[in-house]
Amino acid sequence: MIVRDRGDDWHVVLQTDHAELSGAFARDWAEPVRRQESLALAARRHDDGWAVWERAPRVEPETGEPINFLDVGVPAHLAFYRACIAAVGEQDPYAGLLVSMHGAGIYRRRYGRDPGLTVTRAEAHRQLVDGFVEEQEARYPERMAETGVDEDERWRDYELLQLYDRLSLYFCMRDVDRGEEAELQGHRLEPLGPWRIRMQPFPFVNGPARFSLARRIVPKDGRRDILALPVERAEISIEP
């Protein structure tokens, strides 16, 4: 879960809902990509492993605060990410390669593209983390040969996957309103109002591009059953 403290409540987005938004960005992206369907699939399914954990989302026992995705136990995270990579790769080998790179990249600060990315408990499980990353990276050549992709193409598509993921996180982690501009992988994001931004250069086929984000608002009243709460939809507008 992606969790944000708003004072009187917590704003919660399930990882699978976050990934649906990533996939929607990929589908509407204007830049031509040779393996567009595989890339869109990877964007939509890159966090499928979280569906297991999120069937019974955990909260801090003393405060009732939902546990944020960066604070989930590393052994569990590695186990369900392996399952996700295997499942996606069985459906589409190239999408599986991209999700494998994404999973390993979480522990490599997106291979240098996101220096601030830190998984809270990673150092306490360094041997497990290094084993997972080495296991994924060792299979990159095999996966590349299977799919006929070269280094330039896989890294270019990996960059796009990270952009879809991070743009989705941008909306998941704030109530977008007028405020400070942000920069994201060469794109300037300018808040214009509630859930409206200007994005330059504009990357979508049509403008404004409209998307929807599912979220839950969790009151600070000791309630534990997060999935029983109603789903709200934030209607997002990205303008040229």
N, C-alpha and C positions, 0 to 999 in steps of 0.2 A: 504494500500500500504506500501511496505517496501521501504524507500527512503534513498538514500545516496548522499551527496553532494560531487561531484568530481571536484569542482573548476569552470570549464566552463559549466558544465551541472549537471543534477541530474540523477542518476541511479535508476530506479523504477521497482519493481517487484510486480505484483498484488498478493494479499494474496492467491487467488485461484491457481495461477501458482506456488507459493511457496508450497502449499499443494500438488499439482501434483508431485513435486519433492519428498516430504516426502513420498507419496504413492509409488513412484518408489523405494525408498530405502527399504520400507517395503516388496515389492514384491521380491526383490533380496537378502534379508537378509538370511544368512545361518542358524542362530540359530533356532532350531525347536520350534515352538509355537503351542500349541494345537488348538487355535482358530485363525489360520493365516489369513483366509479370513476376519474375523471380524476386526482384528487388521489392516490389510492393508486398509480396507474400512475406518476405523476411521482415519488413517493417511492421506488418500486421501481427505476425506471430512471434516476434523476437522475445516476448516476455510470457509465452504460453506456460512455461514451467511454474510461474507464480500461481497459476490457477489451482494447483494442489494446496499450496500454503493458504491461499485466500478462501478456501472453502470454510475455514474456521479461523478468521483473522485474530491474531493475539493482541492483547492490550497489556500495558504495565499493570501488575496486580494492585499496586498501592494507589496509583493516580487515575487509572482507567484510560490513560492515553494510548491510542492505537500505536502499534510499533511501526516506525517508518522503515521503508525498504532498505535503506543503507545500514540499518541496525539489526537486520535479521541474522540469525546464526549462520556463519559461513558454511559449516558442513551441510546444512539443509539447502542452502543456496546452491552450492556446487552440485549436489545430487539432483535437484530438480532442473538445473540448467543443462546438465548432461542429458537428461530425458528430453528436454525441449529440443536440443540440437539434433538428437537422434530422430525425433518425430518429424521435425521440419525437413531434415535431410532425406528422409525416406520419401516424403511427398515431392520434394524438389531439391536435388543435390546442390544446385548453386545457391539457393536460399539457405540451405543447411550450412554451406561454407560461410556465408555472410553472418549467420547467427552464431556460428562458432567463433568467428573473429570478434563479434560483438561481446560474447560471453567472456572470452579471454581478455578483451580490451577493457572490461570493467575493472580488472585488476592491474591494468597497464596504463591507467589514466587515458583511456581511449587511444592508446599508442601515441601519447604525447599531445593529443588534440584537446584535452580537457585537464590541465594540470591541477585543478582544484578538486577533482573527483577523488573521494576517499571512502572506502568501505570500512566502517567503524572497527570491526573485529578482525580484519584481515591479518594484521601482524600477529595476533595470538594463534593463528592457524597458518603460519607462513609455509610450512611444509606441504600442507594440503593445497593451498593456493598455488604454489609453484608447480606442484604436480599436475593440477588441472590445466594451468596455462601451457605447460610443456606438452601435455597430452594433446591439447587442441592444436597448438602450433606445429607439432610433429606431423599432423594429418593434413596440413594446408597443401603441401605438394601433391599428395594423393587426390585430394578433393579438386584441386586445380586441373590435374590431368583428366579426371573423370568428366569434368564439365567443359574442358577446352578453353578455359579462361586464362589470360595472362596477368602478370603482376599489375600493370597499369590499370586494367579494367577492374580487378577485384579491389584495389585500393580506392579507385574513384567511386565505386559503388559502396564501399565501406564508408567513405566520407559522407555520401548522401544518406546512408542509413543512420549515421550519427546525427546528421542535421535534422532528419525527421524526428528522431528520438528526442533530441534536445529542444526542438521547437515545441513538441508536445509537452515536455517537462516545463517549459517556460509558462505555458498556460496552466498546467496542473499545480504549479507551486505558487500561484499568486492570483488574486482577483485583479485582473488587468484593468487599470484605470489610467487617468492622466498621471504621468510621473516621469521618472528618468528613462532615457533611452538605453538600449542595450545593443551589444554587438554579438552576432552568432555566426561563426564560420564565414565571415565576409559579408554578412547581411546586417543591415541596420534595422532595429526594431524600435518604432516610435509609438508609445501608447497614445491613443486618441480619445478614449472614453471606455466605459465598461465593456470589456471583452472585445475591444476594437484596437487594432494596431495598423500602422503603415509599415510595410516591409520593403526595403530597397537594397539591392535590386529586387524587383518583384518577380517571384519564381513560378507563379501558377498560370495555368492556361487562361483563366478568366478572372477578372477583378471587378468588384471585390470577391474574394474567395470565401465561402462560408462553410463552417464546420460546427460540429456539436460535441461537447464533452460531458460524459456522465460522471456525476460526483455525488457524494453523500455528506451531509452536515451532521456531525456527531456532537450532541450537547454534552456539556461537562456535568452530568448528573449521575455518574456512576454506571450508566448503561453499558452493557457489554456486547449486545447482539448487533453488531454493525450492519450485517447483511439484511437485517429486518427493517432498517431505516429506508425511507423512500428515496428513490433516485431522482436527483435534480439534473436538469440539462442546462449547461451554459452554452449559449449560442455565440460562436466566435466569428468575427469578421476580420479578414486580412486584406488590406487595401493597397493599391499601387501608390 
